[in-house]
Structures are given as C-alpha cells and as structure tokens.
C-alpha cells in the first residue's frame, strides 16, 4: 500500500515537472516563429515562468532524491545519499530526541496527569464485560505461573536459589530491626494490653473456672490423700479456684490501669535487653543462624511444605479451570467495587492519579535508557540502503509535495521576475 502511494506521488510530481518542460519548449519554439511576434511578451512570460518552474522542480527533485539515493549512483557527488551516509548520527540523535522529549519525567507526569488514569480505568471496568475479561486474563496469568512453578526443573532452580539467598541472610540485624519496629512508640505495650484483657476475660468464663476447680481437686486427691478423706475437697477446690481467679484478675486489672506498673517496666527492660542481645550477642546470632540452617536442611519440613504448595496449586488450578470459578467471581466483584469507588469518590481517584503520576515520572528515566538504547542499536544494525528505503517509504509521499511546491513556487518567482523586468524596461524606454 505504501509503495503504491509513494509511486503515485512520484508520478504526480514528475508530471508537474514534465508540464513545465513542455511549456518551456513550446515557448522557446514560439519565440522563433515570425507569425507569433505580436504575442512575444506573453510568450516571453510563459517561457520565463516555465523555465523558473523547471529549475525549481529539478532543484527540489535533486534535494529530495539526494536524501535517499546517491547521485549519480556509481560516482556520487558529495552530500547525496544523506540518510544512509549519516546512519549512526541519525540513530544517536533520534534516540536522544526520544529520551529528552518523550521520556522526560515532567513530560511523562503531565501526560499521565492529563489522562486521569483512575477515571479511565474506572470507566473501562464499568463497561459491561470488561471486568470479566480482566478477571479471566488474571486467572490465565496465574494458571500460567502455576504451570511454570510446577515444572520440576524450574521448581528445583527456584528452590536452590531461594535456599542460597536465605542462607546468606544474617538473622541478627533482621530480627533486631523487626523487634525495634514492633516495639516502637510502645506498640508492644498495646499488644500486652490486649493479651491482658483477653486473659482476664478467659479466666472469668465458667468453663475456665470449672477447669481450675477440677485441677485443684485432682491435686488434692493426689498430693494429700489423707486430708482428702476428712476435708471437703470439692468445696475447697471450688473456693480455691474462685480466689485464685479473683487474685489473678485483680492483678491484671492493676497492670492494665497503671501505665507505670512495675511489671510493665520489667517487660520493657526484658524487650530492650532482648533487642540488644539479638543485635550484639555473637552467641545468640550464631544460634539464630544455626536454627536457620537446620530449617533449610530439614528434608521433612521441605517435603511437608512441598506437599502443601502442591495441594494449593492443584486447588487453585482446578478452580481457575472451572466455568464457575469462585476466585474469578470474587475478582470480578472486587474490580466492580474498585471501579465504583474510583467513579464516586473524587478524593480516592485523585490519590490514585497522584501515585500513578509519581510512579510514571520515577520509572520513565529508568525505562528510557533501555528504550533509547534499543532504538539506537536497531537503527545502527540496519543496512544503510534498506534504512533509506524504509524512511523514504514512510515519508517520501509527503516529500514529493516539496517537488510540486518547488515547481509552482519557481514558476511564480519566474513570473514575478519577468514582470519586474518588463516594468523596468518600460520605465527606461519612457
């Protein structure tokens, strides 16, 4: 298609040039015919217009053709076949242009911000059938990943590299950092409050009371058999359980109500000491790493985890293959909910747009280097003449209009010059 369009554009430009040449020949011959002498001024005008048009058309033909072909082909003059001769420069300049103008962080951020991706995604997902298509695509992607993981060679490669990576991790700073995060701003005390409240509620349940009573009764029968014959052990056990529970609950309430309770302070000291030991005690560090190595080398644990993962993979694969897949159904519901939220809550869509814009502006420079290098390498690997032919094929049709314009503009300038010359002659004669 492009070849036909280019050939047609070349024919039209050539016809304009031939038309100027024919007019030039006719006018030149007409000047020599005595019978046409009364029309000499008009013939001279036509000749100069056609001559200038012919020169302009030929000049632009040379300029356009010199971009893509050597002129003449065998012994070309300088500054022809420009595209092929400057392949490396074109590759470098084009890649730099794309990187600076298309992948500049500000340009990418402006493009993403103006496109409002959150609203666009919401509108697309709310269109009938699109959420289902997305869920099916995601399901197929997960199935493909599961199939890949199920391949024994891939699985062994993944497992081997994961074990190597985990074996290089020093657990001391990791464990210490984790404990610091968990205890920052008194978070461990908040957890302690929850545990205390749960323990108090659990102790006050009838089932817990009955359990403690039974244990005390059993202890009296076992440890004090003689006393058990004379004392009401059942009553004592019941009362003992009640008293013990009340004492424990009372202590728990005291701890819960007092932020500076001694037990809380001892708990803080214990946690601080634990963090310090984890980070600085070589013996504890060796112990943690030893536990890690034993877990990594534990064949029973590996086999157990492998069976669990295999069962999970089979269940996921079976569900995703089903026509009434529950996972895909849940995913469709989630996508619809997300789309409705983005469509109805402006602050949510605004936040999503800001995050996407920031992410795009951050990623653009990282990606641009790869893409521009790919553009540069691809162009440099092209054959020079093939590259010139491909560029001419894509933009040559429009360049033929330059030849036509050159013919027309040249003729117009020739006509203007003829009229100026005629006017000067008339002034001088007068």
C-alpha positions, 0 to 999 in steps of 0.5 A, a space after each residue: 500500500 505504501 509503495 503504491 502511494 509513494 509511486 503515485 506521488 512520484 508520478 504526480 510530481 514528475 508530471 508537474 515537472 514534465 508540464 513545465 518542460 513542455 511549456 518551456 519548449 513550446 515557448 522557446 519554439 514560439 519565440 522563433 516563429 515570425 507569425 507569433 511576434 505580436 504575442 512575444 511578451 506573453 510568450 516571453 512570460 510563459 517561457 520565463 515562468 516555465 523555465 523558473 518552474 523547471 529549475 525549481 522542480 529539478 532543484 527540489 527533485 535533486 534535494 529530495 532524491 539526494 536524501 535517499 539515493 546517491 547521485 549519480 549512483 556509481 560516482 556520487 557527488 558529495 552530500 547525496 545519499 544523506 540518510 544512509 551516509 549519516 546512519 549512526 548520527 541519525 540513530 544517536 540523535 533520534 534516540 536522544 530526541 526520544 529520551 529528552 522529549 518523550 521520556 522526560 519525567 515532567 513530560 511523562 507526569 503531565 501526560 499521565 496527569 492529563 489522562 486521569 488514569 483512575 477515571 479511565 480505568 474506572 470507566 473501562 471496568 464499568 463497561 459491561 464485560 470488561 471486568 470479566 475479561 480482566 478477571 479471566 486474563 488474571 486467572 490465565 496469568 496465574 494458571 500460567 505461573 502455576 504451570 511454570 512453578 510446577 515444572 520440576 526443573 524450574 521448581 528445583 532452580 527456584 528452590 536452590 536459589 531461594 535456599 542460597 539467598 536465605 542462607 546468606 541472610 544474617 538473622 541478627 540485624 533482621 530480627 533486631 530491626 523487626 523487634 525495634 519496629 514492633 516495639 516502637 512508640 510502645 506498640 508492644 505495650 498495646 499488644 500486652 494490653 490486649 493479651 491482658 484483657 483477653 486473659 482476664 476475660 478467659 479466666 472469668 468464663 465458667 468453663 475456665 473456672 470449672 477447669 481450675 476447680 477440677 485441677 485443684 481437686 485432682 491435686 488434692 486427691 493426689 498430693 494429700 490423700 489423707 486430708 482428702 478423706 476428712 476435708 471437703 475437697 470439692 468445696 475447697 477446690 471450688 473456693 480455691 479456684 474462685 480466689 485464685 481467679 479473683 487474685 489473678 484478675 485483680 492483678 491484671 486489672 492493676 497492670 492494665 490501669 497503671 501505665 507505670 506498673 512495675 511489671 510493665 517496666 520489667 517487660 520493657 527492660 526484658 524487650 530492650 535487653 532482648 533487642 540488644 542481645 539479638 543485635 550484639 550477642 555473637 552467641 545468640 546470632 550464631 544460634 539464630 543462624 544455626 536454627 536457620 540452617 537446620 530449617 533449610 536442611 530439614 528434608 521433612 519440613 521441605 517435603 511437608 511444605 512441598 506437599 502443601 504448595 502442591 495441594 494449593 496449586 492443584 486447588 487453585 488450578 482446578 478452580 481457575 479451570 472451572 466455568 464457575 470459578 469462585 476466585 474469578 467471581 470474587 475478582 470480578 466483584 472486587 474490580 466492580 467495587 474498585 471501579 465504583 469507588 474510583 467513579 464516586 469518590 473524587 478524593 480516592 481517584 485523585 490519590 490514585 492519579 497522584 501515585 500513578 503520576 509519581 510512579 510514571 515520572 520515577 520509572 520513565 528515566 529508568 525505562 528510557 535508557 533501555 528504550 533509547 538504547 534499543 532504538 539506537 542499536 536497531 537503527 545502527 544494525 540496519 543496512 544503510 540502503 534498506 534504512 533509506 528505503 524504509 524512511 523514504 517509504 514512510 515519508 517520501 509521499 509527503 516529500 514529493 509535495 516539496 517537488 510540486 511546491 518547488 515547481 509552482 513556487 519557481 514558476 511564480 518567482 519566474 513570473 514575478 521576475 519577468 514582470 519586474 523586468 518588463 516594468 523596468 524596461 518600460 520605465 527606461 524606454 519612457 
